[in-house]
Each structure stands twice: as C-alpha cells, then as structure tokens.
C-alpha cells in the first residue's frame, strides 16, 4: 500500500512540475503553427543542396512532432526533390526536441539541460544528415506507392485521426504543416485561433497518452530504482549505464515530451546527465516502427547510416554533457521534495488542472457524441 502511495506522490510531483511549462510550450507551438508560412520548410530544405542539411537541422528544432508523426512530412519533402541528407536531418532534429519539450526540460532538468538538449539535437541532425549525404545511396528510390505507405500505422500517435491527417499531408505535400486547404489569406485573429486549436486540441491529443505514460514510468523509476543501485553500476563503468540507456531507447517509442520526466527520474536515482542525454536524443529520434517507414523513404543503406548516425552522435553528446556538468560543477537535479512546500504551488496546481482537463477533453467529447 505504501508503494502505491509513493508512486502516486511521485506521479503528481512530476506532473505538477511539468504542467506550467507544458502549457507554455503548447502556446508557443500554436504561435508557430499560426504564423509560420506553410511552405517555409519545403522552400528552404526541399532541394539536394548541402545548405538544405543545415537548414533542415535548424527548422526541426522548434517543431513539435514525434518520430512517427514527422515521417509523412519528411516523405512529402522527399517527394518534391528534397535530398536524403536534408530529409534525414529533418527526421532527426524534429522529434528529438520541440518548443514543448524544451519548456518541460527547463522545468524538470534545469536550464543547463534545456540549452544542451536542442544544441545536441542540432548537432545530431547535422552530422547524421551529412553522413547520409556523403555515404548513402543517392538513387531516388521513393515512389508514389512508398509515399502512401508512410502513415503512422504503429499507433504511436493514437489520439489523432491519422488517416485523415496523413491523407492530407500525402496528397498536399506542399502544405505539410497545414491542416486546412482553404484559399485566401486569413486574418491575424483567425490564424491565432487555428494555431491555438492545433496546440491545445490536436497537439495535446497527439502526445497526451504518451506524456502520461512517461510520467507514470518516471514515478515508478523514482520509487523502485535507488541511487545506491545506480551507483553500484556506475562506479564500475559509467559507459555501461550509457550503453544500457542506448539499448533501451533505440527500439522504444517515446516522444520528446514524455521522455523528459523519465530522464528526470533517472537523474534523481543517480544516472549521469550524459546517460540521460542519450535517452533524450536516441529515444525520440527513432523506434522500431518508424525505422521501417524511414527505410522506405530513403532506402535501406541510408536508413542504416541514419540509425548509426543517431547512435554515435547520441553517445558523443552524452560524453560531452557529462564533461560540461562535471567540469563546470553544474547542479544536476534537486532531490524530489514535497511539492506543497514549494513557492508557486497554486500556479502549478491550476496549470495541472488545466492540462488534465485538456488531456481528458477528447475522451469526454467522444463519449458525449456516441
């Protein structure tokens, strides 16, 4: 009984810490959706130029899409002539981070990790993109049949109507970030409303289940994995812990937001910041389901290089992260404390209530209109 109570306490600790920053992240995501031109990404990275790799790595950082949800968008870019290197860079940087995950990273992991994470994602995307550009098979093996198969069939984004969304994306690849195909300019207020609808209804529905699962696993880790257990392994070989993180994160589906509370829980048990960074990068960037779809877009050879690039750059980012923390004596993470004693408790409580309502609203709506 005490274990259940402890898990519930840790669950609400992580949820309340994350909620204000999650809402802020969704708001910024809505602004990007509202005022980012639909063809901006395609215009800048939809070519085989090397500069497209750099731009793709940068454009993917703020966009909040998971490793499965980004595949149809990447397929549209590829179909329009986007180079494999650019497509891969976009596939890597987009799911590894986003405005929502940066906000929650600041809340749970601190400002240092909130800066390191997007920088590491950019580095990972840039290196992997150039590896595919120079070492991959440049033969254009993308066909119309392949495009139609790159839908999110794994259930990783189960809350959205993916058949409808992916159908639009695949039939209108020049508008990969637009869910509406209405002609004529919208007013600023209408754009704002559409952006907020995307952020607080569509996007929350997209990641809410996996965010809750991530918070739940974070609570379990915080309760069952003790610092002494981690120290016993880390003292022998810290690279063993990094390898374990890599082995868990590569095949596992976890989005950028849901991976953050899990990484926070690992840090609280004594896992090094570098090992947590490996989980934050490799987990969202790839999984068993999305890898099969990526291989259809860029070919098997390039897909293998893409996977190896993520693994290598994640490990390098982990080593560099440890060096930064240990040499500059940054605080890793404060211990879990009673949230009721913290300042801003009521802001966190209200934010948690709002976020909880937004998460359960789609389910209430479905039950109501059955």
Steps between C-alpha positions, in 0.01 A plus 500: 500500500784738584658431160179602323481821703865576422443445127195729505696769685788483252255499208339824615841648583617458139162603359480820703860592425442455126150643453573878493784453253300255289225759461757765411658265246165424339423872478826567315432200276163653416664829407743318271213314339301820455767727357760267343434498123385161376765472230792642700662166583452359152636816341824490694576128531315352203815468292810286481736781602730460798363823647165321526651267762596794720159661458314174559691445825401849618137494380431174679598629845181695592246284314312267739464173310572147622721247320197347328312823434800656325527220243212609271634857501848372409349282229334807347832687499675201344235465230556860393870442445643550846843343537536199727740690724249781554215256557704306756603817684134597522409148617758520780471853637119524492409214736804544726375833626230766458374812672284289732782264599746788548257657746451177695876437494553834671241406762624150583867498403605860548620783273833339411340188358234717330782665304709188439207294370407707190869565425571126517195431281628747240847340509350151470282598204780686323756218529250227410377699200850546362583133559200397292579764237856376446472129581142414410370375168379809313275298272148637510309197622193685623182416313137604525423159652768553762355840592157355560645240735673746733205560729516473875379141517679411821249667729767725649281804450177325579288792611480674163307404188818411313329362196347839431814700587743280310269488201515879485876508550565243230262652248615857568872471583557866414296584809647248742431712807151615404192305609276732298503550126293814484600762249541866579685665788361461850477786746749510787229408749390201292861384461543531876184297568610228259844491660356468850259228384792311353705536820242447773277245326685320219853506642398418857286214369800380304745471790283492814482122534873461464569792731291340774673165441835677524404667829374165633826322415692791652308446824575127497870562435515756781347251744668171404846601372715634780814712470692215662399261222614741229821585684589132523498479119636847425800459728613199299450652155291806419505404132308188594213722613522697174486175303195389696328830426581461134373142490170603656441823309578400137214248447260666744240754392507806722428856393714795606256619767434158655871415507577800719336390829655154451844659459435713808418189700820334381699807606342494844617141546860591421528443124747746347371794293678352197313171527173691536591705190546180300149397598362845409657491153488138388156423648294759309711488182429142404302191586431164341179617330628826353827343380315273258319802356819704475672218308226522237557872456878515480596138427645229723864607469424860593266383778777295660735799482220713649466259794876475557528879479241541776676243720848648455397863541284417805798336670726794412238743633477293819875508557515876435204558732675316784815702436306828516322409823796352683764753391284808549336368819142556387226370727358183349149488646348582837359213700129432497337708771152562626340714233263664745794679663628649178429859388257533214299201620168650392631584153613140461170370636288713265724409206466132586122530512492679162736251337307207646174635358658551157630141509167340591284735287533296176384187684204684652412633155505150348278357773260794477438469124472122481 
